[in-house]
Structures are given as structure tokens and as C-alpha cells.
Amino acid sequence: MASRGKSKLWQYWGYAVLAVLLLSLGNAKFGPAAYAVLLGLLLFFVLFQAPVYCGAINRKRGSVVEFCRNNSTGLILGCHLRQHKWQKLGREWWSLGWRQKTEGLWTGGQAKIATLSFVVGTVVSIIGLFKK
């Protein structure tokens, strides 16, 4: 008997939260608490569950840094390799310049979408919190 896993569509649940945030701008029924909860869910999705490339540092050769291209979940967590799990926030991350730190946010289409969705969600939440 074949096992039934989670649907591939389920891994993108955070983008539905972003859609609710965008659609809520014209609705007066949403209060500040709803925007805060939705933004918190979107932040959790982007940092820990969005399907992206790992982006952890594989090698440093002079000024050239090579990043891991394995699949991972979230912009903070690494791939299946033990060394990459928390490397993005570990010792290596603190020794890099801002350009190299943010390079992992743009390592592929999935990471770009995750990063931009959080930026858009944050802007929409701020607008929603201060609308009357």
C-alpha cells in the first residue's frame, strides 16, 4: 500500500497568508491583532518553512564565497547536512559583510519570492495597523 504524504501544495501555505494580508487592506473588519497574527505567521513561514536553497557557505577562496545549492526550508535553516543546519546564524555569518550576508536571500527564485513576500506582508501589515 502506497503511503500518502503531505501534498506538495501544502509547503506553500505562507503565500496564502500573504494573500489574506493583501485582500484584508480593503476590509474594515480586520483589527490590529489580526494583522499582528498574520504577520507573525508569515514571518514564521519565511524564516523556517519556505522552500528555498540552503545558501550556507561551502568554501571561501580569497574574496570568493561559494554557497550550498541543496534544498532546505526557510531562510534561516540549512539543508540536510549537519554543518549547514544553523551555519547561517553561526560564527561564519557574523564574520561576513552585509553584501555577503544578504546574498543568500537572493540565491534563487524561491528565496527571492520568500523574501519579497515577507517585505510586502510587512508593508501591508503596517498599513493595516495604521488605517482608520
N, C-alpha and C positions, 0 to 999 in steps of 0.2 A: 504494500500500500504506500503510495507516494505521500510524503508529508507536505502539509500546506504551510508555507512560511508567510511572513507578512507581505503584503502587496508592495510592489516597487513604488507605487504611488504614495504610500504612507510615509516614506522617508522625506517627502517634501511638504509635510504638514505646516511648517512655518510660513510658507508662502501663502497659505490660506489665511493665517493670522494677519499677514501683511495686507491681503485683500480686504479683510474685515476692517482693518485700520483705515484703509483708503476709502472704503464705502461709508464709514462712520462720520466722515467730515461733514456731510450734508444732513446728518441726523442729529436732532437735538436731544434724543433720549440717552445718549452716551454721556456719562459723567466723568469726572477726573479719575475715579477709581477704575473704571473700565479701561481707560487709556493706559493707566499705570500697569494694570494686569496684562493687557495685550502687549505692551512694550516689553514687559518682563518675559513673557512667553517668547517673543521674537528674539530677544537677547539670548535666552537660553538655547533656542534653536540654532542661531547663527554661531554661537561660541562652542556648542557641544554636539550638535546633531546634523548640521547641514552637510550634505555630501560634497567634499572638496578633495583636492590633492593634499598630501601631507605637508610639504613645504619645509620640513626640518632640514637642517644643514647636514649635507653628506660630507663635503670636503671644502677646505679653504686652501686655495693656491694663490698665495700673494694677496691681491685685492679681489680675486675672482672667487665667488662663493657659489657652490653647486647645491641645489635644493633637491630633496627627495620628491619623486613623482608618483609614489604609491597613493592609493585611495585611502582616505581617512574620513572621520566625521568631526565636523566643527572646525572653526578657525584656530582653536587653542590646542586641541588634541592632535597627536601624531598618528602614524599608521600602526600596523601590526608589530613593527619592530620595537623591542623593549626600549632601546636607546632613544627612540623618537617620540615615545608616549608624551612626555612632559618637557621635551627639549625646547619647544617653542617659548616656554616661560622660564626655562632654566638658566644656567650660567651663561650659555652662549648668547642668549637673547640680550642680556644686559650689556654685553661687550660690543654689540654691533651699533652702527649709526642708524639714524631714523630711516634713511633710504633703504638699507638692507632689512630693517625690521618690518617695514610695510611692504616689502617686495612679495612676501608670502601671501598677502591679501589679494594680490593680482596675478597669481600663478596660473590661473586657468579660468575658463568661462564660469565654472561652478563657484569658484571663490569670488569672482567679480560680482556675480548675481547675489551671493550671500552678503557680501559687504555692502553693495548698493541697496539691498532690501533693508538692511538694518539702518542705513543712513536715511532712507526715505521713511521708514517706520518711525524713526526718532523725530524727524521733522513733522510728520503728520501728528504724532502724539503731542508734541509741543504746541502745535496749532490747536489741536483739540482741547488741550488743557486750558488754554487761554481764550478760547472763543466764548462768547456770551450767549 
